[in-house]
Amino acid sequence: MRIAAAPISWGVCEVPGWGHQLSAERVLAEMAELSLTATELGPDGFLPTDPGRRAHLLDRYGLRAVGGFAPVVLHDPAHDPLPGLRATLASFEDETVAVLAAATGVDGYDTRPTLDAGGWRTLLTNLERIRRETARPVTLHPHVGTMIETREEVDRILDGCGVALCLDTGHLLIGGTDPLDVVRRAPGRIAHVHLKDVEAALAERVRAGALTYTQAVKAGIYRPLGQGDVDVAGIVAGLTVAGYPGWYVLEQDVILGSEDANPMENVRASLACLGGLT
């Protein structure tokens, strides 16, 4: 099992006003302290954009970059996502998986528009263009507060185009999709994994509109692996049987109140859970 970290587990996020933002040096040092050897890149500005400078910084902590999150507007017929996406991907290392989110076009993940038939056609067409015309691994990340969130929307992606998926076990469950069901139905479509655990009762409140996504994160919807309601063991077992060769990225999204927060301990607990599965 290839295990990687993600800066969002340390509260580092692209959303404006998303809690206290820790320095890259602290986050990378704590990843190294946990004996992690790989990470996702985090939001723009967290790590140097120049590939050489970024690689040098990661090398100092014994880390490599294995994934990069890229929110992209895919549903607007007046917007061509490929030029901007190509520019973003040009700074990625060759082995770094592009993790696309079908962005709404506004900041944050608390509200989103509804796609009409034309929007769906544009989105699916753009995903096929990206899949065919991008010379690197590209995945689509179903994500709360984006254009692909619910089970119906995930199914439409699986049926309507050939793009690979980033299986984010937490965002899928919050959106109403059983991630284990995706593993069983479409294991060949999974090219990257974000391992999250969530509290199902809070997820239900988000789906019902009783809590915004941001409120749910503040309330602790994400739990260390093994302490929530995601069948982490079943998902890992299913992917292992299917021969999944990629990375398992530990992601427990948090919002930090200050520099004194200690998010590393939740990552440590998640690593201990995975250690018990192997």
Secondary structure, DSSP 8 states (H G I E B T S, - for coil): -EEEB-GGGGT--SSTT-S----HHHHHHHHHHTT--EEE--SBTTB-SSHHHHHHHHHHTT-EEEEEEEEE--S-TT--HHHHHHHHHTTS-TT-EEEEEE--SSSSSS------HHHHHHHHHHHHHHHHH-SS-EEE---TTSSS-SHHHHHHHHHH---EEEEEHHHHHHHT--HHHHHHH-GGGEEEEEE-EE-HHHHHHHHTTSS-HHHHHHTT-EE-TTSSSS-HHHHHHHHHHTT--SEEEE-------STT--THHHHHHHHHHHHTT-
